[in-house]
Structure formats: C-alpha cells, structure tokens
Amino acid sequence: MLTRPTIEAVVRAALIEDAPWGDLTVELAIPSELETATRIIAREDGVFAGGEIVRETFRQVDERVRVTELVADGTAFRAGEVLGRVNGPARGVLTGERVALNFAQRLSGIATLTSRFVAAVAHTSARIADTRKTTPGLRALEKHAVRVGGGSNHRFGLSDAIMVKDNHLAALGAVDPASTTAALQHLRERAGHTTSIIVEVDRLDQLDAVLDSNVTGVLLDNFSTDDLATAVDRIAGRVVAEASGGVTLNTVAAIAESGVDVISVGQLTHGARALDLGLDAD
C-alpha cells in the first residue's frame, strides 16, 4: 500500500541524494523572484503512474510550486500529450524537475508494461501479478505502478505469507514425497489458519505431495504449457494455481490459456524500461 509517510520519505531521500547542499546552478544563475510555467509532455505512448510522487517532490522543494491538470494514475496517453503543468518559482521547478521526472518515468514504465501483459491475457481468467524483484527502497511505489497498470500485487514482503521454495525444502531435508508432505503438514499446523502457504514445484511428480499438505497455493515454476495444463487438471481448483518463470509478452497468452489462476512476472518491475517524459517550458 502506497501511504503518505512512504511517499514523503522516498521523495525526501531522493532530493537529499540529488541536492544534498542545495542546487548550485539555480542558486547562482536563477533570480529568486523569477517565475516559470512548464508542461509535463509525453514523448511516447504509455500509461501514467506516480502523480502523488510528482506533487510531493515539488512540494518538498518549494510549496509555492503548483502542479495542476495532472492526469490520474492509470491514464493511457499518446506521444505529444500534455500530462500536467508545473508553474511557480523557477528555482523550485528547476530543482525538482529531474527527481519528479525520474519517478514518473520509472513508474509509468512499469504501469505501461503491466498493461501490455494484462491485455495479452484478457481473453482468459488469469491474473498478472508482480514479484519481490523490485528496486530496494522503492517497492511500495513500484507495486503501486503495477496496480494502476491493471496488474495484481503478490506478497509485499517476507512477512506477508509463507512461500516455500526448493531451497527451503532442501534445508528441511524434504527429499521425497513423504518427507515433503510431512514437512508441509507440520508447517500448516504451526501457521495461523489465516496464513497463506504457497509451495513452489518445478516438476509434475512433486505436485501430489504438495496437494496432500493442505496448502493454499502451488507455484508451478518454469513448466511447459502442456505440463501447466496437466497440473491445472490435477489441481482441479483445490488450491490457487500460479505459473512463474521466464514469462514474456510472447509466451504469457499461452501460459494463461493453460488455465492457471495467476501468472507472476518479475519482468514487470525488474525489466520495465523508463518511459520518455519531459518538462518543457511554455
């Protein structure tokens, strides 16, 4: 969840990084009384995200800077469109410009890529979800961008749900179906009844041991589409079926057509390209 304290803290850190002792250029070159009027311009098509971060950036730099006519997060736009206006003291506008654009470009890139994945599976019931492959310190912002792009959020962090992967099972010594089932059943007994337990498998022959363990979901990692369909049939709606691993825009439709409930895509956050947005003077 993207909260006001998170936005304020992230913006504050970015501004300290960019201008730890002030903006030397504007302080020496730009008169303090000078006013300016600028527009945020889209230089390519996309989906906008990060409006509150943009507003907070300029607020922290100079509360007299006015951000108006800013499009709502989740708004699709075309190249050349005006996405908002930034007016006020020139020093504040120029100092906040790069940090504000960096946030908006990064988050809009994530929202845009997410929207393309969502569109690719729109003919199915599968949901597109993100992962924990996010930029350290920016997870709340990046997961917000996934949501406004039409995607769903996976667990926010390690504290939200139990996800048992192959290394966890190896550490427990769960090397065969019987020991896997026993380990997972013990975990179910220790976890609260409201706690989700998701277990990763990378082969069909691991599936039955997991399904016998009263878990919440199964993550089918790097399965072929044929094996995904077989797994979905075997799961038969008893738990959430999630596909992951190597998902691209070229493969996501076929993965969704296998019948899985969720497709988790690390590329949404770690592979999204920042969109090209600019701040141009009127």
N, C-alpha and C positions, 0 to 999 in steps of 0.2 A: 504494500500500500504506500502510495506516494503522499507523504504528510508534509505539512508546512515546516516543522522543525528539520526534516530531512532536506527539503529544498533550500532552506536558509543556510544550513551547514555546508552543503555541497557547493553552493554558489560562493559562500564566504571563502572556502578553501581554494576555489578556482581563481578568485580575484587576488587573494594573497600570493598565489603562485605567479600570476601574471604581472602584478604591480605591487611587489612587497613594500616598496618605499615610494609609491606613487607613480604616476605616468609622467616621466621626464619630458617627453615630447610635448604633450599638451600644456604642461605647466610652463614651459619656456616659450612655446610658439603660439598658443591659442589664447587670446584675451579672455579674461574671466567673464566679461559681460556678453560675449558672442553667443548668439542663439543659432540653432540649425534645425532643419527639417529633413528627415530621411525616410526611405521606404525599404522594407524588407522584401526583396524580389526573389522569386523562384527562377533559377536558371535551368531547371529541368523538371519533368513531371514527378509527382510523388504524393505522399500522404504526410500531413504535418503533425509534429509532436513536439512538446517542450514549451508550450506557451507560458505556463506559470514560471518556468525557469528563466525564460527571457525577461519576463516582467520583473522577477526578483533580482536579476542581475543589474538591470538599470536602476532599480530602487535602491540597492545597496551602494551603487556608485554615486548616485545623486537623486534624491527623492523628487527633485523638480523635473526630471526627465519623464515625459509622458509617452506611454506605449498605448496606442489606440488602433482600432479597426483590425486587431489581431485575429486571424482565423482560429476557429476552435480546433483543439486536438482531434485528430481523426478525419480532418477535412482533406479530401483529394484535391489536388491542384495541378495546373498545367504550367509549363515553362512560360515565363514572362508575366505571370500573375503577381499582383501585389498582395503579400500575406499579412502586412501590418505596417504601421507608421510609428516612427520614433522621433519625437520632437523635444526640444528643450536646450539647456545649456550645452554648447558644443563640446566643452571639456568632458562632461559626463557621457554624452553619446559616444564620443570617440574612444574613451577609456573602456567603456563597457561593450563596445562593438564586437570584438573578437571572441570574448568569453561567451556572450549571448549567442553568437552565430555558431560557435563550436558545439554548444549544447544542442541547439535547434537542428543543426546539420546531422549530428550523430543520431539523435533520437528520431528525426524524420527518416533517416536511412533505415533504421530498424523497423519503424512503422510501415514504411513502403515495402520492404522485403517481406515482412509478415503478411501484408495484404495480398501479395502475389502468391504466397503459399496457401493462404486461406481460399483465394479464388480458384486455385488449382484443384482443391478437394471439395468445392461447393456442391458438387453433384452427389456427394456421399454424406454420411453422418459423422465422419471422423473430425475430431478437433485438432487444431495445430497448437502445440504448446512449446514454451521455451524450456531452457535448462538452467543450470547454475554456471554455465560458461559465459560469465559476464565480466565486465571491467571492474576490478576491485574498487569499492567505494561508490560505484555508480549503479549497483544492482537495482535499487528501487526505481531509478529513472529509466533504466533500460527495460525492466519488466513492465513499467507503465507504457512505454512505447509499443511493446508487443500487444498489450491490451487494446490500445487505441487503433492498432493496425488490424484488429479483428481476431487476434490470437488469444490463447488462454495461458495463464501462468501455472507452471509446475510448482513444486515446493519452493518457497523463497530461500530457505536455508536448511542446514542440517538439523535444526531444532523443530522443523515443521512436521515431518513424517519420517517413518522408517523406510529406508531403501537399502535392501540387502543385495550387494553385488558379488561377483565371483570372488573377489579378494576377501570379502567378509566371510564367505562360506569356507574358503581355503583356510583362513585363520582359525575358524572353528573346528577344522578337521572334518568338515562335511564333504566326504569324497565319494559317497554313493547315495542312491535314492533314499535308503532307510535313514542314514545319518542326516541327510538334508531335511527330510520331513521331521525328524525328531528335533533338530536344532530350531527349525522354524516354529514348530508347535510350542517349544519352550519359550521362544520369543513372544509368541502370541499370548501366552499365559502371563508374561511379565509386563507386557504393554497394556495401557489402558484400553478399554473397549471402544473408545472413540478414536484411537490412534490408527492411522492408515499404515499398512505394511505392504510394500511393493518389492517384488523379488525379480531380479534380472536372471534371465536364462539365455543361453546362446545356441542351444540345441534342442530339438524336439524331444529327445529322450530324457531331458531334465524336467519336462513340463509336469508330468503326473505327480512327481514327488512334491512339487510346489503346490499343485492344486489340492493335494491331500492335507495341506497345512493350515487351512482357514485364513489365508491371506486376503488382502484387499485387491491387489492387482498384480499382473505379471508384465514385466518389461521384456519384450522379445527383441533381443539385440542382434542386429545385422543378419536377420533372417531373409531368405529369398522370398519373393512374393508367393510362390507356391507353398513354402513352409509356413508363411504367415497365415494363409488361408486354412491350412491344415490345423494350425494351432488355434485359430479362432473357432473352428468347428469343435475342437476338443474342449476348449474352454466353455463354449455353449452358454455364454452370458453369466457364468458363475462369479467371475471377477472381471475387473477392468482389464482389457487387452490393450497394451501400449506397444507401439513399434518405435524403434530408435536405431541410430547408427547409419551414417553415410547418406542421410536423406537429402535430396536435392530437388530443385524445381522440376527436373526432368523425370525423377522417379516417384515423387510424392503422390501423384494421382493413382498410380498402380498400387502403391502401398495402401492407400486409403480404400481402394476397391477390394482389398482382401477382407475387409470387414472389421478392422481394428477400431477401437473406440478413440484412441489418442495417438497422435504422432508427435514425438518430441524431437525438436530440431535445434541443435546447438548453433547452427549457422545463423539463426535469427539475430543473435546478439554478437557472437564472436566473428561472424563473417559478413556482417552488413557493411556496406560502403556508405560513408557520409554523403548526404546529398549536397548539391552545389546551391547554396543560398547566398545572397549578397545584401549588403546595406548600401543603398545608393542615395546620394543627396538629391533632393527635389530640384 
